């Protein structure tokens, strides 16, 4: 008769831990998103700059470069793919606009992809590029 209250107590403790864990994980990702929206020294946030470069480079994108970008972001899990695609497209667009290019090239895509990818993911990035036989030899110096 004494085991039922103990079992219920463990059940409540287990779900309390699970809920706190899930709220902590969600809070972590919300905090990261919050940091991206804070203004930098120039008065614009990281997200403002991403949106600026995406809009500024929109006319430079061809169907081939869009398809190549889709191919590059294909290993990103579906839940995060749109966010990753936007930040990578912003870096690619910045490179294309600053170089004065007439359109986004495959070289812009590869360099922007490498620059927009966090260092901790460079190993899987190299594996993906090699697996898809994409030549990144000109940008090896950017990989850590």
Phi, psi and omega in degrees: 000335181279341184286332181297313178296324178294319178297318178294323179296318177293322178299313179295317180296318179300311182291330175296315179296316180299314181295317178297319178298311180296320178293326178293316179297313178298319178296322178300311181291326176293322179294319177299318178295321178298319180295328179289338183267350178290137180294145176268191182300328182277359178093351179252146178276170177300320178293323176300317180293320177300313179297321179299311183290326177295314181292320182294327183264359184308317180290345183276347184280131174257170177298323180294318181290325176295318179295322179293321176298317177300320178295320182293323182270001182301328179284350180288134179305143185309323182294334184250359188297317181296319180293316179296318181298319180294314182290324177290318178298325178295316180293318178298315179299319177300314179298317182294315181294314182293334178275353179075024182290153178280333177204164179286127181256171177297325179295318176300317182297315181294313181296316179296322178298316180292315182292328182277346181273131178299149182305324183296341182257007184295329179296313179291329176298313179298317179301317180296314181297318179292319180299324181266011177053046176260123183282115178241019184301328180289346184242014180301330180294341179276343182270136181265000000 
